[in-house]
Amino acid sequence: MEFQDLLGRPIHSEEVKDFLSKYGLPQNPTPNYDAYGNLFCVKANNKAMGIHAVFTGYIRYSKTYGEPIGNYHRDRDQLILHEITVDTEVKTTGRLPSFTLPFGLAIGDDKKTIEQKTGKKLGGKLATSYGTAYDAVFDEFRLIAALDTEGKLIWLRLFKLELYEKERIRLKTFLKTQNKNIDPNRIPEIQAFASEMPIPQWRKRMAEGDDMFSEESIAVVETTLTDYVQTLCDSVQKKNAATVYNSVGKLVRTINKINDKYGLIETLERDELGEWINLLVRKTGIILDDNMDVTEEYREW
């Protein structure tokens, strides 16, 4: 079993126990607790061998990474492995790891060789004091490869992807398949929908004495929504589903700031705005689940 296959397994599992024993890592590492008494960032190190493992208790792990692999007790804060680092000091000691690295990697491999062995392009280039670091993302984990100034591998790290990272990857993949659904022929329909924004109802309520509104606050929202319609039309013209989807976040964050300043959005206004934005986005041709609210991730109103 390779290192990446150990990630997400409880410390009491046979696979992790064998891993700890084989590489001289403590079977019962010193616990570390957060302010609520939950286990987190519990380290098991063998500096002499150059291998390090990090565990997090089930309570924090399940919220961050999802459910662990194999048998575990939900009512106990059991340690779950979520990070492994292999750190060598070839430059100063000539020491090489005495174990097989994931994907058949070897200390001293260059970037091209690492990409060939992992089957992944290395991205996220970052200049460091020792050289350069890159990363590669897999379905369940991320790999960081650190290269020295000569472009040779000196250490690597594997760690579980957090739930939000996996969702972002899933969404990115999903949006790529949606480009074909974005239809520029719908632009006139999108432009016409600008007349359906809830602004007239808000002005009516203000005229009837609702002092939550002011002409200034309503005008700011009206301008924001009008500008958004044009932004959406530009994205549709380019047939870019990712741009269409991401534009929602920018719009809602802008409305968040407006509401912080004026306080004009309560339950009714939230429902009206949310319905308008959701219908408008779907008019681009993008296909989303019927019960999906595209504003929910970003809105604070």
BABANU-709548 format. One record per residue: residue number from 1; residue in one letter; x, y, z of N, C-alpha, C in turn. Coordinates in nm, 3 decimals. Layout:
// residues N
resi	resn	n_px	n_py	n_pz	ca_px	ca_py	ca_pz	c_px	c_py	c_pz
NUM	a	X	Y	Z	X	Y	Z	X	Y	Z
...
//
This chain:
// residues 301
resi	resn	n_px	n_py	n_pz	ca_px	ca_py	ca_pz	c_px	c_py	c_pz
1	m	0.084	-0.119	0.000	0.000	0.000	0.000	0.088	0.125	0.000
2	e	0.065	0.215	-0.096	0.144	0.336	-0.104	0.094	0.439	-0.004
3	f	0.178	0.539	0.022	0.147	0.638	0.125	0.011	0.704	0.103
4	q	-0.021	0.740	-0.021	-0.146	0.811	-0.045	-0.268	0.727	-0.008
5	d	-0.253	0.594	-0.010	-0.365	0.507	0.024	-0.388	0.499	0.175
6	l	-0.294	0.550	0.253	-0.308	0.552	0.399	-0.388	0.672	0.448
7	l	-0.392	0.778	0.367	-0.460	0.899	0.408	-0.609	0.875	0.428
8	g	-0.660	0.923	0.540	-0.802	0.905	0.570	-0.831	0.782	0.653
9	r	-0.727	0.708	0.693	-0.747	0.587	0.774	-0.720	0.616	0.922
10	p	-0.796	0.551	1.013	-0.776	0.572	1.158	-0.642	0.516	1.205
11	i	-0.590	0.572	1.311	-0.461	0.531	1.364	-0.463	0.387	1.412
12	h	-0.580	0.336	1.450	-0.589	0.198	1.499	-0.605	0.096	1.386
13	s	-0.618	0.141	1.261	-0.633	0.047	1.150	-0.504	-0.030	1.130
14	e	-0.516	-0.151	1.079	-0.398	-0.234	1.057	-0.300	-0.168	0.961
15	e	-0.354	-0.101	0.858	-0.268	-0.038	0.759	-0.182	0.073	0.820
16	v	-0.244	0.157	0.903	-0.170	0.267	0.964	-0.076	0.215	1.073
17	k	-0.120	0.116	1.149	-0.032	0.058	1.252	0.093	-0.002	1.188
18	d	0.075	-0.072	1.076	0.191	-0.128	1.006	0.284	-0.017	0.956
19	f	0.225	0.090	0.905	0.302	0.205	0.855	0.384	0.267	0.969
20	l	0.322	0.291	1.084	0.392	0.350	1.197	0.505	0.261	1.246
21	s	0.476	0.131	1.253	0.577	0.036	1.300	0.694	0.025	1.203
22	k	0.663	0.017	1.075	0.765	-0.003	0.972	0.865	0.112	0.968
23	y	0.814	0.235	0.991	0.901	0.352	0.979	0.937	0.416	1.112
24	g	0.919	0.341	1.219	0.964	0.387	1.350	0.893	0.510	1.401
25	l	0.766	0.526	1.365	0.687	0.639	1.413	0.611	0.599	1.539
26	p	0.590	0.690	1.632	0.522	0.655	1.757	0.380	0.606	1.734
27	q	0.347	0.495	1.799	0.212	0.438	1.787	0.109	0.522	1.863
28	n	0.154	0.590	1.968	0.066	0.676	2.049	0.127	0.815	2.057
29	p	0.119	0.892	1.950	0.181	1.025	1.948	0.121	1.118	2.054
30	t	0.200	1.215	2.095	0.156	1.311	2.197	0.034	1.387	2.148
31	p	-0.075	1.384	2.226	-0.198	1.450	2.180	-0.188	1.603	2.181
32	n	-0.268	1.664	2.097	-0.277	1.810	2.092	-0.425	1.844	2.076
33	y	-0.473	1.944	2.150	-0.616	1.973	2.152	-0.644	2.118	2.114
34	d	-0.760	2.138	2.052	-0.803	2.275	2.024	-0.873	2.332	2.147
35	a	-0.926	2.454	2.134	-0.987	2.521	2.248	-1.112	2.450	2.298
36	y	-1.169	2.361	2.214	-1.290	2.289	2.253	-1.261	2.147	2.303
37	g	-1.131	2.115	2.316	-1.093	1.983	2.364	-1.091	1.876	2.258
38	n	-1.092	1.915	2.130	-1.089	1.818	2.021	-0.947	1.798	1.971
39	l	-0.913	1.673	1.942	-0.780	1.641	1.892	-0.757	1.701	1.754
40	f	-0.639	1.759	1.735	-0.603	1.808	1.602	-0.453	1.826	1.593
41	c	-0.401	1.820	1.471	-0.258	1.842	1.443	-0.169	1.762	1.539
42	v	-0.196	1.632	1.546	-0.115	1.542	1.630	-0.005	1.483	1.541
43	k	0.119	1.507	1.578	0.232	1.473	1.492	0.304	1.347	1.538
44	a	0.340	1.265	1.440	0.421	1.146	1.464	0.542	1.156	1.371
45	n	0.661	1.172	1.430	0.781	1.200	1.350	0.891	1.097	1.371
46	n	0.966	1.074	1.265	1.093	1.002	1.274	1.193	1.085	1.195
47	k	1.255	1.180	1.263	1.345	1.273	1.197	1.466	1.202	1.137
48	a	1.512	1.097	1.205	1.629	1.025	1.156	1.603	0.961	1.020
49	m	1.479	0.914	1.001	1.443	0.851	0.875	1.389	0.954	0.774
50	g	1.349	1.070	0.825	1.299	1.175	0.738	1.154	1.157	0.697
51	i	1.072	1.102	0.788	0.930	1.083	0.757	0.845	1.137	0.871
52	h	0.736	1.205	0.835	0.652	1.272	0.933	0.505	1.249	0.897
53	a	0.422	1.226	0.998	0.279	1.205	0.977	0.200	1.300	1.066
54	v	0.085	1.342	1.018	-0.002	1.431	1.096	-0.142	1.370	1.101
55	f	-0.199	1.368	1.223	-0.333	1.315	1.245	-0.425	1.424	1.299
56	t	-0.554	1.407	1.276	-0.655	1.494	1.333	-0.766	1.407	1.390
57	g	-0.822	1.449	1.504	-0.930	1.373	1.564	-1.054	1.368	1.476
58	y	-1.134	1.264	1.493	-1.251	1.242	1.408	-1.345	1.362	1.403
59	i	-1.365	1.429	1.516	-1.461	1.540	1.521	-1.423	1.649	1.423
60	r	-1.297	1.687	1.421	-1.251	1.791	1.327	-1.231	1.733	1.188
61	y	-1.182	1.610	1.181	-1.155	1.548	1.051	-1.282	1.537	0.968
62	s	-1.389	1.486	1.026	-1.512	1.461	0.949	-1.570	1.590	0.893
63	k	-1.557	1.701	0.966	-1.608	1.828	0.917	-1.522	1.885	0.806
64	t	-1.392	1.856	0.811	-1.299	1.914	0.715	-1.281	1.826	0.592
65	y	-1.271	1.695	0.613	-1.235	1.604	0.504	-1.346	1.505	0.467
66	g	-1.448	1.491	0.550	-1.550	1.390	0.526	-1.527	1.269	0.615
67	e	-1.593	1.161	0.584	-1.583	1.040	0.666	-1.453	0.965	0.639
68	p	-1.390	0.910	0.745	-1.267	0.832	0.728	-1.292	0.701	0.653
69	i	-1.184	0.630	0.627	-1.190	0.501	0.557	-1.190	0.389	0.661
70	g	-1.271	0.288	0.638	-1.267	0.170	0.723	-1.345	0.185	0.852
71	n	-1.309	0.105	0.952	-1.382	0.101	1.079	-1.332	0.207	1.176
72	y	-1.424	0.276	1.237	-1.391	0.378	1.336	-1.516	0.401	1.421
73	h	-1.498	0.468	1.533	-1.609	0.495	1.623	-1.648	0.642	1.616
74	r	-1.769	0.668	1.570	-1.814	0.807	1.557	-1.824	0.878	1.691
75	d	-1.846	0.800	1.799	-1.863	0.862	1.930	-1.731	0.882	2.002
76	r	-1.620	0.853	1.935	-1.488	0.874	1.995	-1.405	0.964	1.904
77	d	-1.324	1.047	1.965	-1.242	1.139	1.886	-1.113	1.070	1.844
78	q	-1.126	0.967	1.761	-1.011	0.888	1.721	-0.927	0.961	1.617
79	l	-0.798	0.937	1.621	-0.706	1.004	1.529	-0.716	0.945	1.388
80	i	-0.719	1.036	1.290	-0.726	0.997	1.149	-0.605	1.059	1.077
81	l	-0.534	0.979	0.999	-0.416	1.025	0.927	-0.457	1.111	0.807
82	h	-0.400	1.232	0.797	-0.437	1.316	0.683	-0.318	1.380	0.613
83	e	-0.195	1.356	0.662	-0.079	1.418	0.596	0.046	1.335	0.620
84	i	0.126	1.317	0.515	0.255	1.247	0.525	0.359	1.329	0.450
85	t	0.473	1.351	0.514	0.583	1.424	0.452	0.709	1.339	0.454
86	v	0.780	1.336	0.342	0.912	1.275	0.333	1.011	1.388	0.312
87	d	1.100	1.407	0.409	1.191	1.522	0.409	1.335	1.472	0.418
88	t	1.412	1.492	0.314	1.549	1.444	0.313	1.647	1.559	0.322
89	e	1.770	1.526	0.349	1.876	1.626	0.356	1.993	1.582	0.269
90	v	1.961	1.556	0.144	2.062	1.503	0.052	2.180	1.599	0.037
91	k	2.149	1.729	0.030	2.255	1.827	0.006	2.359	1.828	0.118
92	t	2.313	1.812	0.243	2.405	1.824	0.356	2.458	1.691	0.408
93	t	2.377	1.585	0.395	2.418	1.457	0.455	2.431	1.344	0.354
94	g	2.374	1.364	0.236	2.375	1.257	0.138	2.276	1.147	0.170
95	r	2.191	1.171	0.270	2.096	1.068	0.314	1.980	1.056	0.216
96	l	1.948	0.934	0.178	1.833	0.905	0.093	1.733	0.822	0.172
97	p	1.602	0.834	0.141	1.504	0.754	0.214	1.523	0.605	0.188
98	s	1.506	0.527	0.292	1.525	0.382	0.279	1.392	0.313	0.254
99	f	1.302	0.378	0.184	1.171	0.321	0.154	1.126	0.372	0.017
100	t	1.025	0.306	-0.036	0.975	0.340	-0.169	0.881	0.459	-0.162
101	l	0.907	0.560	-0.242	0.822	0.678	-0.246	0.701	0.652	-0.336
102	p	0.594	0.730	-0.319	0.475	0.713	-0.404	0.507	0.731	-0.552
103	f	0.435	0.658	-0.635	0.446	0.667	-0.782	0.585	0.630	-0.834
104	g	0.665	0.565	-0.750	0.799	0.530	-0.793	0.892	0.649	-0.799
105	l	0.856	0.758	-0.732	0.941	0.877	-0.731	1.070	0.848	-0.657
106	a	1.172	0.926	-0.689	1.302	0.911	-0.623	1.359	1.049	-0.595
107	i	1.423	1.062	-0.481	1.491	1.186	-0.450	1.593	1.213	-0.561
108	g	1.590	1.335	-0.615	1.678	1.368	-0.725	1.606	1.375	-0.859
109	d	1.479	1.325	-0.863	1.402	1.336	-0.988	1.382	1.483	-1.025
110	d	1.381	1.512	-1.156	1.352	1.648	-1.199	1.203	1.663	-1.227
111	k	1.160	1.783	-1.259	1.018	1.813	-1.277	0.955	1.726	-1.385
112	k	1.022	1.712	-1.498	0.967	1.633	-1.607	0.948	1.487	-1.566
113	t	1.046	1.434	-1.493	1.037	1.294	-1.448	0.922	1.276	-1.349
114	i	0.904	1.372	-1.260	0.795	1.366	-1.162	0.661	1.366	-1.234
115	e	0.649	1.450	-1.337	0.523	1.456	-1.412	0.498	1.325	-1.486
116	q	0.603	1.267	-1.541	0.587	1.140	-1.611	0.544	1.029	-1.516
117	k	0.603	1.024	-1.398	0.573	0.917	-1.302	0.435	0.932	-1.239
118	t	0.395	1.055	-1.211	0.265	1.078	-1.147	0.152	1.088	-1.248
119	g	0.185	1.117	-1.373	0.082	1.137	-1.474	0.009	1.268	-1.457
120	k	0.069	1.362	-1.385	0.007	1.491	-1.358	0.103	1.605	-1.391
121	k	0.050	1.713	-1.446	0.128	1.834	-1.466	0.146	1.903	-1.331
122	l	0.267	1.947	-1.303	0.292	2.018	-1.179	0.257	2.166	-1.197
123	g	0.181	2.220	-1.104	0.142	2.360	-1.111	0.171	2.430	-0.980
124	g	0.111	2.548	-0.963	0.126	2.623	-0.838	0.270	2.657	-0.806
125	k	0.348	2.692	-0.907	0.491	2.720	-0.885	0.511	2.825	-0.778
126	l	0.599	2.793	-0.681	0.625	2.883	-0.570	0.775	2.887	-0.541
127	a	0.833	3.007	-0.547	0.975	3.022	-0.516	0.994	3.009	-0.365
128	t	1.098	2.935	-0.325	1.126	2.912	-0.184	1.274	2.938	-0.155
129	s	1.309	2.932	-0.028	1.448	2.954	0.011	1.540	2.843	-0.037
130	y	1.480	2.723	-0.061	1.560	2.608	-0.105	1.551	2.583	-0.254
131	g	1.462	2.654	-0.324	1.445	2.631	-0.468	1.304	2.664	-0.512
132	t	1.229	2.560	-0.550	1.094	2.579	-0.602	1.004	2.466	-0.554
133	a	0.878	2.499	-0.525	0.779	2.398	-0.488	0.667	2.397	-0.591
134	y	0.616	2.280	-0.622	0.504	2.263	-0.714	0.400	2.173	-0.648
135	d	0.280	2.174	-0.702	0.181	2.080	-0.652	0.106	2.014	-0.766
136	a	0.044	1.902	-0.733	-0.041	1.828	-0.827	-0.161	1.779	-0.749
137	v	-0.280	1.792	-0.808	-0.403	1.757	-0.738	-0.460	1.628	-0.796
138	f	-0.492	1.535	-0.706	-0.554	1.408	-0.742	-0.697	1.407	-0.689
139	d	-0.769	1.299	-0.708	-0.910	1.294	-0.666	-0.927	1.313	-0.517
140	e	-0.837	1.258	-0.436	-0.854	1.260	-0.291	-0.743	1.330	-0.216
141	f	-0.637	1.368	-0.284	-0.523	1.426	-0.212	-0.446	1.520	-0.303
142	r	-0.360	1.598	-0.240	-0.270	1.688	-0.310	-0.127	1.646	-0.281
143	l	-0.041	1.656	-0.380	0.102	1.626	-0.364	0.180	1.755	-0.383
144	i	0.270	1.783	-0.289	0.363	1.895	-0.304	0.502	1.838	-0.325
145	a	0.567	1.882	-0.431	0.704	1.838	-0.461	0.796	1.958	-0.450
146	a	0.898	1.946	-0.364	0.994	2.055	-0.345	1.123	2.022	-0.418
147	l	1.167	2.113	-0.504	1.289	2.096	-0.582	1.394	2.195	-0.536
148	d	1.519	2.152	-0.539	1.627	2.243	-0.497	1.661	2.338	-0.612
149	t	1.766	2.417	-0.592	1.803	2.519	-0.692	1.849	2.458	-0.824
150	e	1.882	2.329	-0.822	1.920	2.260	-0.945	1.802	2.188	-1.008
151	g	1.682	2.205	-0.950	1.562	2.143	-1.006	1.545	1.997	-0.973
152	k	1.606	1.951	-0.861	1.598	1.811	-0.821	1.509	1.795	-0.696
153	l	1.430	1.689	-0.694	1.339	1.663	-0.584	1.414	1.642	-0.453
154	i	1.375	1.718	-0.348	1.439	1.701	-0.216	1.339	1.663	-0.106
155	w	1.211	1.700	-0.121	1.111	1.649	-0.029	0.973	1.655	-0.094
156	l	0.882	1.575	-0.039	0.746	1.576	-0.091	0.647	1.558	0.024
157	r	0.526	1.604	-0.001	0.419	1.595	0.101	0.291	1.553	0.033
158	l	0.217	1.466	0.101	0.085	1.422	0.056	-0.015	1.460	0.163
159	f	-0.125	1.523	0.125	-0.228	1.550	0.225	-0.367	1.546	0.164
160	k	-0.464	1.505	0.246	-0.602	1.491	0.202	-0.657	1.623	0.152
161	l	-0.737	1.616	0.048	-0.809	1.733	0.003	-0.925	1.761	0.098
162	e	-0.945	1.887	0.130	-1.059	1.924	0.213	-1.186	1.919	0.127
163	l	-1.299	1.910	0.194	-1.426	1.895	0.123	-1.450	2.010	0.026
164	y	-1.417	2.133	0.069	-1.443	2.247	-0.019	-1.354	2.242	-0.144
165	e	-1.232	2.185	-0.130	-1.143	2.173	-0.245	-1.200	2.071	-0.345
166	k	-1.251	1.961	-0.292	-1.308	1.858	-0.378	-1.432	1.910	-0.451
167	e	-1.513	1.990	-0.380	-1.631	2.047	-0.442	-1.593	2.147	-0.551
168	r	-1.489	2.226	-0.525	-1.443	2.324	-0.624	-1.392	2.253	-0.749
169	i	-1.321	2.142	-0.732	-1.271	2.065	-0.845	-1.388	2.003	-0.922
170	r	-1.485	1.950	-0.847	-1.603	1.890	-0.912	-1.678	1.995	-0.993
171	l	-1.694	2.113	-0.933	-1.767	2.219	-1.002	-1.692	2.266	-1.126
172	k	-1.560	2.278	-1.116	-1.480	2.321	-1.230	-1.493	2.222	-1.346
173	t	-1.489	2.094	-1.313	-1.506	1.990	-1.415	-1.645	1.997	-1.476
174	f	-1.744	2.017	-1.389	-1.883	2.026	-1.433	-1.903	2.144	-1.527
175	l	-1.844	2.259	-1.492	-1.865	2.379	-1.573	-1.802	2.367	-1.712
176	k	-1.692	2.294	-1.721	-1.631	2.275	-1.852	-1.727	2.206	-1.948
177	t	-1.808	2.115	-1.894	-1.904	2.044	-1.979	-2.024	2.131	-2.013
178	q	-2.039	2.244	-1.946	-2.155	2.331	-1.964	-2.135	2.437	-2.073
179	n	-2.013	2.456	-2.118	-1.989	2.559	-2.220	-2.080	2.544	-2.341
180	k	-2.104	2.420	-2.379	-2.187	2.395	-2.498	-2.332	2.438	-2.477
181	n	-2.373	2.452	-2.350	-2.511	2.489	-2.321	-2.534	2.640	-2.317
182	i	-2.426	2.717	-2.306	-2.439	2.862	-2.303	-2.475	2.911	-2.443
183	d	-2.589	2.980	-2.454	-2.646	3.012	-2.586	-2.653	3.163	-2.608
184	p	-2.566	3.218	-2.694	-2.570	3.362	-2.723	-2.704	3.409	-2.781
185	n	-2.780	3.318	-2.840	-2.911	3.356	-2.894	-3.008	3.398	-2.784
186	r	-2.972	3.369	-2.658	-3.059	3.404	-2.546	-3.031	3.544	-2.492
187	i	-2.933	3.612	-2.547	-2.898	3.744	-2.495	-3.017	3.841	-2.495
188	p	-3.098	3.849	-2.603	-3.214	3.939	-2.596	-3.310	3.904	-2.482
189	e	-3.327	3.774	-2.455	-3.414	3.730	-2.347	-3.357	3.772	-2.211
190	i	-3.224	3.763	-2.199	-3.158	3.805	-2.074	-3.174	3.956	-2.055
191	q	-3.153	4.030	-2.161	-3.167	4.176	-2.153	-3.310	4.215	-2.116
192	a	-3.406	4.145	-2.171	-3.546	4.176	-2.142	-3.581	4.146	-1.997
193	f	-3.513	4.049	-1.940	-3.543	4.011	-1.802	-3.503	4.118	-1.702
194	a	-3.424	4.215	-1.748	-3.387	4.327	-1.660	-3.510	4.401	-1.611
195	s	-3.616	4.399	-1.691	-3.740	4.468	-1.652	-3.816	4.394	-1.544
196	e	-3.772	4.271	-1.512	-3.840	4.189	-1.412	-3.776	4.201	-1.273
197	m	-3.671	4.281	-1.261	-3.608	4.294	-1.129	-3.707	4.353	-1.028
198	p	-3.690	4.323	-0.899	-3.791	4.362	-0.799	-3.790	4.509	-0.759
199	i	-3.715	4.591	-0.827	-3.701	4.732	-0.789	-3.836	4.806	-0.784
200	p	-3.927	4.789	-0.883	-4.056	4.861	-0.876	-4.135	4.827	-0.748
201	q	-4.131	4.700	-0.705	-4.202	4.663	-0.582	-4.142	4.734	-0.461
202	w	-4.010	4.749	-0.461	-3.945	4.816	-0.349	-3.985	4.964	-0.344
203	r	-3.989	5.025	-0.461	-4.028	5.167	-0.464	-4.174	5.182	-0.419
204	k	-4.257	5.088	-0.455	-4.398	5.093	-0.414	-4.408	5.085	-0.261
205	r	-4.330	4.994	-0.201	-4.333	4.981	-0.056	-4.283	5.109	0.012
206	m	-4.180	5.169	-0.047	-4.128	5.295	0.008	-4.236	5.403	0.003
207	a	-4.307	5.407	-0.109	-4.414	5.507	-0.124	-4.528	5.483	-0.026
208	e	-4.546	5.357	0.014	-4.652	5.322	0.109	-4.607	5.342	0.254
209	g	-4.482	5.389	0.273	-4.438	5.424	0.407	-4.335	5.332	0.469
210	d	-4.285	5.236	0.393	-4.181	5.147	0.448	-4.050	5.225	0.452
211	d	-4.009	5.265	0.576	-3.890	5.350	0.589	-3.760	5.271	0.586
212	m	-3.768	5.140	0.559	-3.645	5.061	0.543	-3.573	5.102	0.415
213	f	-3.651	5.154	0.319	-3.596	5.192	0.189	-3.567	5.341	0.183
214	s	-3.477	5.374	0.092	-3.455	5.515	0.054	-3.429	5.515	-0.095
215	e	-3.451	5.630	-0.160	-3.427	5.637	-0.303	-3.281	5.608	-0.334
216	e	-3.192	5.650	-0.245	-3.049	5.627	-0.266	-3.017	5.478	-0.264
217	s	-3.067	5.407	-0.163	-3.035	5.265	-0.150	-3.094	5.184	-0.264
218	i	-3.217	5.215	-0.302	-3.280	5.142	-0.412	-3.206	5.168	-0.542
219	a	-3.165	5.293	-0.565	-3.094	5.327	-0.688	-2.961	5.254	-0.698
220	v	-2.893	5.237	-0.585	-2.765	5.165	-0.586	-2.786	5.020	-0.627
221	v	-2.889	4.955	-0.572	-2.917	4.816	-0.608	-2.959	4.808	-0.756
222	e	-3.042	4.900	-0.800	-3.088	4.899	-0.939	-2.971	4.910	-1.037
223	t	-2.878	4.999	-1.007	-2.760	5.015	-1.093	-2.676	4.888	-1.093
224	t	-2.661	4.826	-0.975	-2.582	4.703	-0.963	-2.643	4.590	-1.046
225	l	-2.774	4.575	-1.038	-2.842	4.468	-1.112	-2.839	4.495	-1.262
226	t	-2.855	4.621	-1.300	-2.850	4.656	-1.442	-2.712	4.627	-1.500
227	d	-2.608	4.664	-1.426	-2.471	4.636	-1.471	-2.448	4.485	-1.481
228	y	-2.507	4.410	-1.388	-2.488	4.265	-1.387	-2.549	4.201	-1.512
229	v	-2.665	4.250	-1.554	-2.726	4.196	-1.676	-2.630	4.210	-1.794
230	q	-2.564	4.325	-1.806	-2.469	4.344	-1.914	-2.348	4.252	-1.900
231	t	-2.299	4.236	-1.776	-2.187	4.145	-1.750	-2.223	4.003	-1.792
232	l	-2.345	3.963	-1.761	-2.389	3.828	-1.795	-2.399	3.812	-1.946
233	c	-2.447	3.912	-2.013	-2.456	3.905	-2.160	-2.317	3.890	-2.222
234	d	-2.219	3.961	-2.168	-2.082	3.950	-2.218	-2.028	3.808	-2.200
235	s	-2.060	3.747	-2.085	-2.014	3.611	-2.058	-2.082	3.512	-2.151
236	v	-2.209	3.533	-2.178	-2.284	3.443	-2.267	-2.229	3.454	-2.409
237	q	-2.193	3.574	-2.451	-2.137	3.593	-2.584	-2.009	3.512	-2.601
238	k	-1.934	3.497	-2.492	-1.808	3.421	-2.495	-1.830	3.271	-2.475
239	k	-1.955	3.231	-2.446	-1.990	3.090	-2.422	-1.902	3.028	-2.314
240	n	-1.886	3.102	-2.204	-1.800	3.056	-2.095	-1.884	3.031	-1.970
241	a	-1.911	2.904	-1.940	-1.997	2.869	-1.826	-1.933	2.906	-1.693
242	a	-1.802	2.893	-1.683	-1.734	2.926	-1.558	-1.748	3.075	-1.527
243	t	-1.735	3.159	-1.630	-1.751	3.303	-1.611	-1.894	3.336	-1.571
244	v	-1.991	3.269	-1.632	-2.131	3.289	-1.596	-2.153	3.256	-1.449
245	y	-2.104	3.141	-1.408	-2.125	3.096	-1.271	-2.052	3.185	-1.171
246	n	-1.927	3.218	-1.200	-1.847	3.298	-1.107	-1.899	3.441	-1.094
247	s	-1.970	3.489	-1.197	-2.024	3.625	-1.190	-2.126	3.640	-1.078
248	v	-2.190	3.528	-1.042	-2.289	3.533	-0.934	-2.222	3.571	-0.802
249	g	-2.107	3.511	-0.775	-2.036	3.543	-0.652	-2.000	3.689	-0.642
250	k	-1.954	3.748	-0.752	-1.916	3.889	-0.752	-2.038	3.977	-0.727
251	l	-2.151	3.942	-0.791	-2.273	4.019	-0.772	-2.321	4.013	-0.628
252	v	-2.329	3.893	-0.573	-2.383	3.877	-0.438	-2.294	3.944	-0.334
253	r	-2.163	3.937	-0.353	-2.073	4.005	-0.259	-2.094	4.156	-0.264
254	t	-2.119	4.208	-0.383	-2.148	4.352	-0.396	-2.276	4.387	-0.321
255	i	-2.379	4.303	-0.337	-2.506	4.328	-0.268	-2.488	4.315	-0.117
256	n	-2.402	4.223	-0.073	-2.372	4.213	0.070	-2.325	4.346	0.125
257	k	-2.233	4.409	0.053	-2.178	4.537	0.098	-2.284	4.647	0.098
258	i	-2.368	4.645	-0.005	-2.476	4.745	-0.011	-2.571	4.728	0.107
259	n	-2.604	4.603	0.136	-2.696	4.578	0.247	-2.634	4.613	0.382
260	d	-2.504	4.591	0.395	-2.435	4.630	0.518	-2.448	4.780	0.541
261	k	-2.444	4.856	0.433	-2.450	5.001	0.443	-2.591	5.053	0.465
262	y	-2.690	4.995	0.392	-2.825	5.052	0.393	-2.927	4.968	0.470
263	g	-2.901	4.837	0.484	-2.996	4.754	0.556	-3.134	4.749	0.495
264	l	-3.142	4.726	0.364	-3.271	4.729	0.295	-3.321	4.592	0.253
265	i	-3.249	4.485	0.291	-3.290	4.351	0.249	-3.331	4.269	0.371
266	e	-3.459	4.235	0.376	-3.510	4.143	0.476	-3.564	4.020	0.404
267	t	-3.647	3.941	0.470	-3.686	3.811	0.414	-3.752	3.823	0.277
268	l	-3.847	3.915	0.262	-3.918	3.929	0.135	-3.822	3.972	0.024
269	e	-3.739	4.070	0.053	-3.644	4.120	-0.046	-3.541	4.013	-0.084
270	r	-3.500	3.936	0.017	-3.406	3.826	-0.010	-3.467	3.726	-0.107
271	d	-3.593	3.690	-0.084	-3.659	3.593	-0.171	-3.675	3.649	-0.312
272	e	-3.710	3.777	-0.323	-3.729	3.839	-0.454	-3.598	3.846	-0.532
273	l	-3.493	3.891	-0.465	-3.362	3.900	-0.530	-3.309	3.763	-0.569
274	g	-3.319	3.668	-0.475	-3.270	3.534	-0.501	-3.339	3.469	-0.620
275	e	-3.472	3.484	-0.626	-3.547	3.426	-0.738	-3.505	3.491	-0.869
276	w	-3.490	3.624	-0.869	-3.453	3.694	-0.991	-3.315	3.651	-1.041
277	i	-3.218	3.643	-0.950	-3.082	3.604	-0.990	-3.079	3.460	-1.040
278	n	-3.147	3.370	-0.970	-3.148	3.230	-1.010	-3.212	3.211	-1.147
279	l	-3.323	3.277	-1.171	-3.389	3.266	-1.302	-3.302	3.325	-1.412
280	l	-3.240	3.439	-1.382	-3.157	3.506	-1.482	-3.038	3.419	-1.523
281	v	-2.970	3.360	-1.426	-2.854	3.276	-1.456	-2.894	3.156	-1.541
282	r	-3.009	3.097	-1.511	-3.055	2.981	-1.588	-3.094	3.019	-1.730
283	k	-3.128	3.144	-1.754	-3.162	3.189	-1.888	-3.042	3.186	-1.983
284	t	-2.921	3.175	-1.928	-2.801	3.168	-2.013	-2.792	3.034	-2.084
285	g	-2.867	2.934	-2.033	-2.859	2.799	-2.089	-2.788	2.702	-1.998
286	i	-2.720	2.753	-1.894	-2.650	2.665	-1.801	-2.751	2.576	-1.731
287	i	-2.718	2.449	-1.715	-2.810	2.353	-1.654	-2.767	2.328	-1.510
288	l	-2.855	2.362	-1.417	-2.830	2.344	-1.274	-2.947	2.267	-1.213
289	d	-2.923	2.200	-1.100	-3.031	2.132	-1.031	-3.142	2.230	-0.998
290	d	-3.267	2.184	-1.007	-3.381	2.272	-0.984	-3.379	2.336	-0.845
291	n	-3.329	2.260	-0.746	-3.331	2.311	-0.608	-3.203	2.384	-0.569
292	m	-3.115	2.408	-0.665	-2.989	2.475	-0.635	-3.007	2.627	-0.635
293	d	-2.969	2.691	-0.524	-2.972	2.836	-0.513	-2.829	2.887	-0.534
294	v	-2.804	2.951	-0.648	-2.668	2.991	-0.683	-2.617	3.105	-0.594
295	t	-2.707	3.170	-0.519	-2.664	3.282	-0.433	-2.624	3.236	-0.293
296	e	-2.666	3.116	-0.254	-2.656	3.074	-0.114	-2.512	3.072	-0.062
297	e	-2.421	3.032	-0.148	-2.280	3.020	-0.106	-2.220	3.153	-0.066
298	y	-2.272	3.263	-0.120	-2.207	3.393	-0.102	-2.288	3.494	-0.019
299	r	-2.418	3.480	-0.017	-2.499	3.588	0.040	-2.497	3.590	0.193
300	e	-2.509	3.712	0.244	-2.515	3.737	0.388	-2.646	3.807	0.422
301	w	-2.746	3.794	0.334	-2.875	3.859	0.356	-2.987	3.754	0.347
//
